[in-house]
Amino acid sequence: MRTPGWDRLIASLPDPHFLQTYEWAQVKSKYGWRPIYLVWTENSYGSYLPDQLDSFDPSVILAACLVLKRTVFLRGVALCILYAPKGPLMDWLDGSLRRRVLDDLQSFAKSQGAIFLKVDPDVVLGTGLPAGAADRVDDGGQNVMSELQRRGWHYSSDQIQFKNTVLVDVSASDDEMLARMKPKGRYNVRLAEKKGVTVRVGLKDDLPVLYKMYAETSARDGFVIRDEAYYRTVWESFMQSIEPHAEPLMAEVNGEIVAAIIVFYFAKRAYYVYGMSREAHREKMPNHLLQWAAMKRAKARGCAVYDLWGAPDEFREADTMWNVFRFKAGLGGQVVRTLGAWDFAPHPFWYKIYSGVIPRILDVMRSRGKQRIRQSIGGA
């Protein structure tokens, strides 16, 4: 299976992300979104069909952005919303390029009649825990944020992706990666091995079991997930591709699946996106061994970074993600704080209405989602 031209183009840009790939666009197109592929070269800017991009030379591409478009109706009026997940991709510290791309995106949003255009690129604002010994502020990222504010962009109340994360350097040797873990993390990896936990790569036939375990995890930990068809679409789409790619890693005890993660790979970076576990054998620390296996597999695939996908917005113990963050921090990674999602709203009136209506709709959908998951587990 050949790599689509779009994926080859964006892989050559700074901080390419699997949420900007052709495969992700195809997944979202099955759920009401229309993908639009925007490309900037030194002398041109335009929207292209995927097949048109096969002949492009990646070396001439300065910036690119997958934008997802969805039609919505407010008070009987047909409008649209635009979202560029983890985009646009470019050198954000190049001031002239940044101004050009933002100008074009703002014009594009107006021409589409959009309520808003949301972007959430991986622009780094700082590293380390805020006010901690390792806290480092990134002046370049701070300048980008200031420019967005001057342009009238709004920090979004709807943060689709995690704005903070933990990154593990997997280019180091195994001994170095283990040494960077906190002592309890190293101990738990070795404990899992000693207690007979094994890890294998999952197959397509394992996906129904994975979803059931994911549903159990969501009910136990109090987060909302979608139906099985959605996750099967995501997982199978990436498992069937070569670059980007996804693979399940399954932790077993005496042949029983007790935990699993699904790792995505793209452009020399690996991502821990989905995790699921059962109560059985938790004392054998299967999740630690899974993450250790993922680090080693990411390194074997030529990745330099393993993204542990998510950290609290505010680093305080009262945050609902704090325990998950402590687990990730114990794996020896670095906290990275990024820009988060920002909205450009060409039509403030509709943006205000949309921003007031959607949270109420989402609350209802989340409540129904939790009820659906509880029923599916109870009826299984």
C-alpha positions as CSV (number, residue, x, y, z in Angstrom):
1,M,0.0,0.0,0.0
2,R,1.6,3.3,-1.1
3,T,1.7,6.3,1.2
4,P,-0.6,9.1,0.0
5,G,1.0,12.2,-1.4
6,W,-0.4,14.3,1.4
7,D,1.3,12.2,4.1
8,R,4.7,12.4,2.3
9,L,4.3,16.2,2.1
10,I,3.4,16.9,5.7
11,A,6.1,14.4,7.0
12,S,8.7,16.8,5.8
13,L,7.3,19.8,7.7
14,P,8.1,20.7,11.4
15,D,6.2,18.8,14.0
16,P,4.0,16.6,11.7
17,H,1.2,14.9,13.5
18,F,-0.9,11.9,12.8
19,L,-4.1,13.9,13.2
20,Q,-3.1,15.9,10.1
21,T,-2.7,12.8,7.9
22,Y,-4.8,11.6,5.0
23,E,-5.9,8.6,7.1
24,W,-7.4,10.7,9.8
25,A,-9.1,12.8,7.2
26,Q,-10.7,9.7,5.8
27,V,-11.9,8.6,9.2
28,K,-13.5,11.9,9.9
29,S,-15.1,12.0,6.5
30,K,-17.2,9.0,7.6
31,Y,-18.6,11.1,10.5
32,G,-19.9,14.2,8.9
33,W,-16.6,16.1,8.2
34,R,-15.3,17.2,4.8
35,P,-11.5,17.3,4.5
36,I,-9.8,20.2,2.8
37,Y,-6.1,20.1,2.0
38,L,-4.3,23.5,2.0
39,V,-0.8,23.9,0.8
40,W,1.7,26.9,0.8
41,T,4.8,27.1,-1.4
42,E,7.0,30.2,-1.9
43,N,4.8,31.6,-4.6
44,S,1.4,29.9,-4.2
45,Y,-1.3,28.9,-1.8
46,G,-4.3,26.7,-2.6
47,S,-6.7,23.9,-1.9
48,Y,-5.9,20.6,-3.6
49,L,-7.4,17.1,-4.0
50,P,-5.3,14.3,-2.5
51,D,-4.5,12.9,-6.0
52,Q,-3.2,16.3,-7.1
53,L,-0.5,16.2,-4.4
54,D,1.2,13.0,-5.6
55,S,3.4,15.0,-8.0
56,F,4.4,17.7,-5.4
57,D,8.0,17.9,-4.4
58,P,8.0,18.0,-0.5
59,S,11.1,20.3,-0.6
60,V,9.0,23.2,-2.0
61,I,6.3,23.0,0.6
62,L,6.5,25.7,3.3
63,A,3.3,25.0,5.1
64,A,0.3,22.7,4.9
65,C,-3.0,22.3,6.8
66,L,-5.7,19.7,6.8
67,V,-8.9,21.5,7.7
68,L,-12.1,19.6,8.6
69,K,-15.4,21.2,7.6
70,R,-18.8,20.5,9.0
71,T,-22.1,22.1,8.3
72,V,-24.2,23.1,11.2
73,F,-27.6,24.8,11.5
74,L,-28.3,27.6,14.0
75,R,-31.8,29.2,14.1
76,G,-32.5,27.6,10.7
77,V,-29.4,29.1,9.1
78,A,-26.8,26.8,7.4
79,L,-23.3,27.6,8.6
80,C,-20.1,25.7,9.1
81,I,-17.4,25.1,11.6
82,L,-13.8,24.5,10.6
83,Y,-11.1,22.6,12.6
84,A,-7.5,22.0,11.8
85,P,-6.4,19.3,14.3
86,K,-2.8,19.8,15.3
87,G,-2.4,22.2,12.4
88,P,-1.4,24.2,10.5
89,L,2.1,22.6,10.0
90,M,4.9,25.0,9.5
91,D,7.9,26.7,11.1
92,W,5.8,28.8,13.6
93,L,8.9,30.9,14.5
94,D,9.3,32.2,10.9
95,G,7.4,35.4,11.4
96,S,6.8,36.3,7.8
97,L,5.5,32.8,7.0
98,R,3.4,32.7,10.1
99,R,1.7,36.0,9.2
100,R,1.1,34.8,5.6
101,V,-0.5,31.5,6.7
102,L,-2.6,33.2,9.3
103,D,-3.8,35.8,6.9
104,D,-4.8,33.1,4.4
105,L,-6.5,31.0,7.0
106,Q,-8.5,34.0,8.2
107,S,-9.6,34.8,4.7
108,F,-10.4,31.2,4.1
109,A,-12.6,31.0,7.2
110,K,-14.5,34.1,6.0
111,S,-14.9,32.8,2.5
112,Q,-16.4,29.5,3.8
113,G,-19.0,31.4,5.9
114,A,-17.5,29.7,9.0
115,I,-18.7,30.4,12.6
116,F,-15.1,29.8,13.6
117,L,-11.9,28.1,12.5
118,K,-10.2,26.2,15.4
119,V,-6.4,25.5,15.3
120,D,-4.4,23.7,18.0
121,P,-0.8,23.3,16.6
122,D,2.0,21.9,18.7
123,V,3.5,25.3,19.5
124,V,5.5,25.0,22.7
125,L,4.9,27.6,25.4
126,G,7.2,26.0,27.9
127,T,8.6,22.7,29.3
128,G,8.6,21.3,32.8
129,L,6.1,21.8,35.6
130,P,5.2,25.4,36.0
131,A,7.2,27.1,38.7
132,G,9.2,23.9,39.2
133,A,12.9,23.5,39.0
134,A,12.7,22.3,35.4
135,D,10.3,25.1,34.3
136,R,11.5,26.7,31.0
137,V,9.4,29.3,29.1
138,D,9.7,29.2,25.3
139,D,9.8,32.9,24.1
140,G,9.0,31.8,20.5
141,G,5.7,30.2,21.6
142,Q,4.8,33.1,23.8
143,N,5.3,35.4,20.8
144,V,2.9,33.2,18.7
145,M,0.3,33.4,21.4
146,S,0.6,37.2,21.6
147,E,0.2,37.5,17.8
148,L,-3.0,35.4,17.9
149,Q,-4.4,37.7,20.6
150,R,-3.5,40.8,18.6
151,R,-5.3,39.3,15.6
152,G,-8.5,38.7,17.6
153,W,-8.2,34.9,18.0
154,H,-9.9,33.6,21.1
155,Y,-8.4,30.9,23.5
156,S,-11.1,28.2,22.9
157,S,-13.4,27.1,25.7
158,D,-13.6,23.8,23.7
159,Q,-10.2,22.2,23.9
160,I,-10.6,19.1,21.7
161,Q,-7.0,17.8,22.2
162,F,-4.8,17.8,25.3
163,K,-2.8,21.0,25.2
164,N,-0.1,19.6,27.5
165,T,1.7,16.2,27.3
166,V,4.7,14.2,28.4
167,L,7.3,13.3,25.8
168,V,9.8,10.5,26.3
169,D,13.1,10.5,24.3
170,V,13.3,6.9,22.9
171,S,16.5,7.5,20.9
172,A,18.5,6.6,24.0
173,S,19.6,3.1,25.0
174,D,17.4,0.9,27.0
175,D,19.5,1.4,30.0
176,E,19.3,5.1,29.7
177,M,15.5,5.0,29.3
178,L,15.2,2.9,32.4
179,A,17.5,5.1,34.3
180,R,15.4,8.2,33.5
181,M,12.3,6.5,35.0
182,K,11.4,7.2,38.6
183,P,12.5,4.3,40.9
184,K,9.0,3.1,41.3
185,G,8.5,3.0,37.6
186,R,11.6,0.9,37.0
187,Y,10.6,-1.4,39.9
188,N,7.1,-1.9,38.5
189,V,8.4,-2.8,35.0
190,R,10.7,-5.5,36.6
191,L,7.8,-6.7,38.9
192,A,5.5,-7.2,35.9
193,E,8.2,-9.3,34.1
194,K,8.8,-11.3,37.3
195,K,5.1,-11.9,37.8
196,G,4.7,-13.5,34.4
197,V,3.1,-10.6,32.5
198,T,3.8,-10.8,28.8
199,V,3.1,-8.4,25.9
200,R,2.2,-9.2,22.4
201,V,1.1,-7.2,19.3
202,G,-2.6,-7.3,18.8
203,L,-4.4,-8.3,15.6
204,K,-7.6,-7.1,13.9
205,D,-9.4,-10.1,15.5
206,D,-8.6,-8.6,19.0
207,L,-10.4,-5.4,18.4
208,P,-13.8,-6.5,19.8
209,V,-12.1,-7.5,23.0
210,L,-10.2,-4.2,23.1
211,Y,-13.4,-2.1,22.7
212,K,-15.2,-4.1,25.5
213,M,-12.2,-3.5,27.8
214,Y,-12.1,0.2,26.8
215,A,-15.8,0.5,27.7
216,E,-15.1,-1.1,31.1
217,T,-12.3,1.3,31.6
218,S,-14.5,4.3,30.7
219,A,-17.2,3.2,33.1
220,R,-14.7,2.6,35.9
221,D,-12.8,5.9,35.5
222,G,-15.7,8.1,34.6
223,F,-14.9,9.3,31.0
224,V,-17.2,9.1,28.0
225,I,-16.3,7.2,24.8
226,R,-18.0,6.7,21.5
227,D,-19.6,3.6,20.1
228,E,-17.7,0.6,18.9
229,A,-18.1,1.3,15.2
230,Y,-16.2,4.6,15.5
231,Y,-13.2,3.1,17.3
232,R,-13.1,0.1,14.9
233,T,-13.0,2.6,12.0
234,V,-10.1,4.5,13.6
235,W,-8.1,1.5,14.6
236,E,-8.5,-0.5,11.4
237,S,-7.8,2.5,9.2
238,F,-4.4,3.1,10.7
239,M,-3.6,-0.6,11.3
240,Q,-4.1,-1.2,7.6
241,S,-1.8,1.7,6.5
242,I,2.0,1.5,6.5
243,E,2.9,5.2,7.3
244,P,1.2,6.3,9.4
245,H,0.4,3.2,11.3
246,A,-1.2,1.9,14.5
247,E,-0.8,-1.3,16.5
248,P,-2.4,-2.6,19.7
249,L,-0.1,-4.0,22.4
250,M,-1.8,-6.5,24.7
251,A,-0.6,-7.5,28.2
252,E,-1.5,-11.0,29.2
253,V,-1.3,-13.1,32.3
254,N,-1.5,-16.9,31.7
255,G,-3.1,-16.1,28.3
256,E,-5.7,-13.8,29.7
257,I,-5.8,-10.2,28.3
258,V,-5.6,-7.8,31.3
259,A,-4.6,-4.5,29.7
260,A,-3.8,-3.0,26.3
261,I,-2.8,0.2,24.6
262,I,-3.0,1.3,21.0
263,V,0.1,3.1,19.7
264,F,0.1,5.3,16.6
265,Y,3.3,6.0,14.5
266,F,4.0,8.8,12.1
267,A,7.1,10.7,11.0
268,K,9.5,9.3,13.6
269,R,7.1,9.9,16.5
270,A,5.0,7.4,18.4
271,Y,1.8,8.3,20.3
272,Y,0.0,6.5,23.2
273,V,-3.6,7.4,22.3
274,Y,-5.9,4.7,23.8
275,G,-5.4,2.7,27.0
276,M,-7.6,0.1,28.6
277,S,-7.4,-2.3,31.5
278,R,-9.3,-4.7,33.7
279,E,-9.3,-5.0,37.5
280,A,-7.8,-8.5,37.3
281,H,-4.1,-8.8,38.0
282,R,-3.6,-5.0,38.4
283,E,-1.2,-5.7,41.2
284,K,1.2,-7.3,38.6
285,M,1.6,-3.9,37.0
286,P,0.8,-4.8,33.4
287,N,0.4,-1.1,32.4
288,H,4.0,-0.4,33.2
289,L,5.3,-3.3,31.1
290,L,3.0,-2.2,28.2
291,Q,4.6,1.3,28.2
292,W,8.1,-0.1,28.4
293,A,7.3,-2.4,25.4
294,A,5.9,0.6,23.5
295,M,9.0,2.6,24.1
296,K,11.2,-0.2,22.8
297,R,9.0,-0.8,19.8
298,A,8.9,3.0,19.0
299,K,12.7,3.0,19.1
300,A,12.9,0.0,16.8
301,R,10.7,1.8,14.3
302,G,13.1,4.7,14.2
303,C,11.1,7.0,16.3
304,A,12.9,9.7,18.4
305,V,9.9,10.6,20.6
306,Y,7.1,8.7,22.4
307,D,4.2,11.1,23.1
308,L,2.3,9.9,26.2
309,W,-0.7,11.9,25.0
310,G,-2.0,14.2,27.6
311,A,-1.3,16.0,30.9
312,P,-3.4,18.2,33.1
313,D,-4.3,21.7,31.9
314,E,-3.4,22.9,35.4
315,F,-0.8,21.0,37.2
316,R,-2.5,20.5,40.6
317,E,-3.5,17.4,42.6
318,A,-7.2,18.3,42.4
319,D,-7.1,17.9,38.6
320,T,-9.0,14.8,37.4
321,M,-6.0,13.8,35.4
322,W,-3.5,14.0,38.2
323,N,-3.1,10.3,38.9
324,V,-2.8,9.5,35.2
325,F,-0.2,12.2,35.0
326,R,1.8,10.8,37.9
327,F,1.9,7.5,36.1
328,K,3.2,9.1,32.9
329,A,5.7,11.3,34.7
330,G,7.1,8.2,36.3
331,L,8.1,6.8,32.9
332,G,10.9,9.4,32.6
333,G,9.5,11.9,30.1
334,Q,9.5,15.7,30.0
335,V,6.4,17.8,30.5
336,V,5.7,19.9,27.4
337,R,3.1,22.8,27.6
338,T,1.7,23.9,24.3
339,L,-0.6,26.6,22.9
340,G,-3.8,24.7,23.0
341,A,-6.8,25.4,20.8
342,W,-7.6,28.9,19.5
343,D,-10.6,30.1,17.5
344,F,-10.9,32.7,14.8
345,A,-14.5,33.8,14.6
346,P,-15.4,35.8,11.4
347,H,-19.0,36.1,12.7
348,P,-19.0,37.0,16.4
349,F,-22.8,36.9,16.7
350,W,-23.0,33.3,15.5
351,Y,-19.9,32.3,17.5
352,K,-21.5,33.6,20.7
353,I,-24.7,31.7,20.0
354,Y,-22.8,28.5,19.1
355,S,-20.6,28.8,22.2
356,G,-23.7,29.0,24.4
357,V,-25.6,26.2,22.8
358,I,-23.0,23.5,22.2
359,P,-21.9,23.0,25.8
360,R,-25.5,22.1,26.8
361,I,-25.8,19.7,23.8
362,L,-22.5,18.1,24.7
363,D,-23.6,17.7,28.4
364,V,-26.7,15.8,27.2
365,M,-24.6,13.7,24.8
366,R,-22.1,12.8,27.5
367,S,-24.9,11.8,29.9
368,R,-26.4,9.6,27.3
369,G,-23.0,8.2,26.4
370,K,-22.3,7.1,30.0
371,Q,-25.7,5.5,30.2
372,R,-25.2,3.6,26.9
373,I,-21.8,2.3,28.0
374,R,-23.2,1.2,31.4
375,Q,-26.0,-0.7,29.6
376,S,-23.6,-2.3,27.1
377,I,-21.4,-3.6,29.9
378,G,-24.3,-4.8,32.0
379,G,-25.8,-6.6,29.0
380,A,-22.6,-8.2,27.9
